[in-house]
């Protein structure tokens, strides 16, 4: 199966290390991840600049993957990305990454389902949220690596 084009949505500061691990699996193609100071530079230009960056980087993608850490679901730009993907007809899914270790070797609390309560034109956004059934970071990583391609395929198929 050819790699699907995916847009990764996540809360940068606490979860970028975890997201990099998912990226390193190598079975999906995604937008370039920004380094913290580049993201801050875009944010300083205002909401329109952030929306433009998201919109441009979401073009041509097949699926949105929300990588859910402790506080991802409440993030304003994550919500924008989910709604934008839904409007564009992309597959929409999420994976809990709280049990992957961060740069300090720490795991975090499990966050909330990012799709709860989100609507686009009165229609509820529906996406499957995958929760790896392990507590050990290595096993969580292996579970995601073994399944992410199938999860992406299912999310895309669900929108067709």
Residue, then its C-alpha position, 0 to 999 in steps of 0.5 A: x500500500x502506498x503511503x497516504x498523505x496525512x496531516x498531523x494535528x497535535x498540541x506542539x509544546x507537550x507532545x512534539x517529541x511523541x509526534x516525532x516518534x509517530x512520524x519516524x514510523x515512516x508508514x505515512x507521509x505528513x506535512x513538515x513539522x515546524x520547529x517551535x520558533x517557526x510556529x511562534x513566528x507564524x502565530x505572531x503574524x496573527x490568526x489569518x497567517x495560522x489559518x493560511x499555514x494550516x490550509x496550505x499544508x492540508x491541501x492534497x492530504x487524504x487524512x487528518x490524524x489527531x495525536x492526542x496528549x493530555x490537553x490536545x482536545x481543548x486546543x483552538x488550532x486542533x479544533x480548527x484543523x479537525x473542522x477544516x479536514x471534515x469540511x474538505x472530506x478528509x478521513x478523520x481519526x485520532x490516536x492517544x499518544x500519552x503513553x509514549x515517552x517524551x524527551x524527558x522519558x515521561x508519560x502524561x495523563x490521557x486526554x479527552x476525545x478531540x471529536x466530542x461536541x465538534x460540528x460542521x454545518x450542524x453535522x457532528x464530526x465523527x472520527x475513530x479514536x484509537x487507544x493503544x492497549x499498553x502502558x509501556x512506551x515501546x509497546x504503544x509505539x509498536x502497536x501504533x506502527x503495526x496498525x496506523x496504515x489500516x487506521x488511516x485506510x479505515x478513516x479515509x474509507x469512512x468518508x467516501 
